[in-house]
Amino acid sequence: MEIDGKNIVLTGAASGIGRALLNLLAQFPARIIAVDKDAGRLKDFPAGRAEVIPYACDLSQPEAVDALFEEAIHKLGGVDLFIANAGFAYYEKIDSADWAHIEQIYRVNVFSPLYALEKMRNLNSGRPYKAVITASAMSFLGLPGYALYSSTKAALHRFAEAYRYELDDPASLMLVYPIGTRTDFFSAASQAHPAPQAWPTQTAEQVARAILRGIQRDSRSVFPFGAFRLFLALPFLGKLEQVIESRRLQKWLRSAVYDTHG
């Protein structure tokens, strides 16, 4: 898909991968609705050729997603490209039953992007469009401490595998599988104690450039860190990574207890 002249909605646009991607998209003659939950963070947009329209909403609510699409149709006339980048993680040892805790991460990471994807298909019946969802390398390799987060990303991956067979153009859906990205995303995954950075890592700018290339090439899947394919081809590497992360989780738990009670 060419970016020039397109109407774009980008969620999670205020920080991390979303902000890096907004910086790139702003260089094209396009119109962009930049979405974030916190209106205060939707400031100081990059100078460029695009018209950037900030929009604040809570994507965990279906009514808010409906309102976002209504705003996009009102302001832009339609949506050619929807980038569902918003999401969050928990870093934790699960030791209690908490329905609301589970539901919240699924609402943001799974329900919201899938609902938006279905709305894009209905909105663009008979015309080309593209929907992009930021998944994770954890779609394939669940890591200790990130059990719920990994499960949400795996859900997106499996949905896409099946859903593409229902699409007239399977390339209209693209999933992105970044590894740990050097932003505050993972450090904010625990409220009690800063979470360790998942390894290996890459920058938000590297991921954003890979996403942009994938959109332009009409890719179905994007792996910003190409070496991750080794983990898929050589399962023992994934097992080794899980053992390493399990030990890091135990160390983090000890540190969290010390910080709380020490």
VENNOR-V661763 format. One record per backbone hydrogen bond with DSSP energy under -0.5 kcal/mol. NH is the residue of the N-H (numbers start at 1). CO is the residue of the C=O. E is the energy in kcal/mol with one decimal. If there is no record, write none. Layout:
BEGIN
NH:CO:E  NH:CO:E
END
This chain:
BEGIN
5:29:-3.6  6:3:-2.2  8:6:-0.6  8:31:-3.1  9:81:-2.4  10:33:-2.5  11:83:-2.5  12:35:-0.6  13:35:-2.7  15:12:-0.6  18:15:-0.9  19:15:-1.2  20:16:-2.2  21:17:-2.5  22:18:-2.4  23:19:-2.1  24:20:-1.2  25:21:-2.9  26:22:-2.2  27:24:-1.5  28:25:-1.9  30:28:-2.1  31:6:-2.3  32:51:-3.2  33:8:-2.8  34:32:-0.7  34:53:-2.1  35:10:-3.0  35:33:-0.6  36:55:-1.7  39:37:-0.7  41:38:-1.5  42:39:-1.3  43:41:-1.6  49:26:-1.3  50:26:-2.3  51:30:-2.5  52:50:-0.7  53:32:-3.5  53:51:-0.5  54:52:-0.6  55:34:-2.4  57:36:-1.3  59:57:-0.8  61:58:-1.7  64:61:-0.6  65:61:-1.6  66:62:-2.5  67:63:-2.3  68:64:-2.1  69:65:-2.1  70:66:-2.3  71:67:-2.5  72:68:-2.4  73:69:-2.6  74:70:-2.3  75:71:-3.1  76:72:-2.9  77:72:-0.9  77:73:-0.9  78:72:-0.8  80:7:-2.0  81:7:-2.0  82:130:-2.1  83:9:-3.2  83:81:-0.5  84:82:-0.7  84:132:-3.4  85:83:-1.4  91:189:-1.8  92:145:-2.0  94:92:-0.6  95:93:-0.6  98:96:-0.6  102:98:-1.8  103:99:-2.9  104:100:-2.3  105:101:-1.2  106:102:-1.8  107:103:-2.6  108:104:-1.8  109:105:-2.7  110:106:-1.9  111:106:-3.0  112:107:-2.1  114:110:-2.2  115:111:-2.6  116:112:-2.4  117:113:-2.2  118:114:-2.1  119:115:-2.1  120:116:-2.4  121:117:-1.9  122:118:-2.0  123:119:-2.8  124:120:-2.0  125:122:-1.1  127:124:-2.4  130:80:-2.3  131:172:-3.4  132:82:-3.0  133:174:-2.4  134:84:-2.3  135:133:-0.9  135:176:-2.6  137:178:-2.6  139:136:-2.0  140:137:-1.7  141:137:-1.5  146:143:-2.2  150:146:-3.4  151:147:-2.0  152:148:-1.9  153:149:-1.8  154:150:-2.3  155:151:-1.9  156:152:-1.6  157:153:-2.0  158:154:-2.5  159:155:-2.3  160:156:-2.4  161:157:-2.1  162:158:-1.7  163:159:-3.3  164:160:-2.1  165:162:-1.2  166:163:-1.9  167:163:-0.6  167:164:-0.9  172:169:-2.4  173:170:-1.4  174:131:-2.7  175:220:-2.4  176:133:-2.3  177:222:-2.9  180:200:-0.9  182:202:-2.9  183:181:-2.3  188:184:-1.6  189:186:-1.6  190:187:-0.5  195:187:-0.7  202:180:-1.6  207:203:-1.8  208:204:-2.7  209:205:-2.3  210:206:-1.8  211:207:-2.4  212:208:-2.5  213:209:-2.3  214:210:-2.3  215:211:-2.4  216:212:-2.3  217:213:-1.9  218:215:-1.1  219:214:-2.7  222:175:-2.1  224:222:-0.6  226:224:-0.8  228:225:-2.3  229:226:-1.7  230:227:-1.9  231:227:-0.5  231:228:-1.1  232:228:-1.1  233:229:-2.3  234:230:-2.7  235:233:-0.6  237:234:-2.0  238:234:-0.8  239:235:-2.0  240:236:-2.2  241:237:-2.3  242:238:-2.2  243:239:-2.0  244:240:-2.4  245:241:-2.6  246:242:-1.9  247:243:-1.9  248:244:-1.9  249:245:-2.2  250:246:-2.0  251:247:-2.1  252:248:-2.5  253:249:-2.6  254:250:-1.9  255:251:-2.1  256:252:-2.7  257:253:-2.1  258:254:-2.0  259:255:-2.7  260:256:-1.8  261:257:-2.5  262:258:-3.1
END
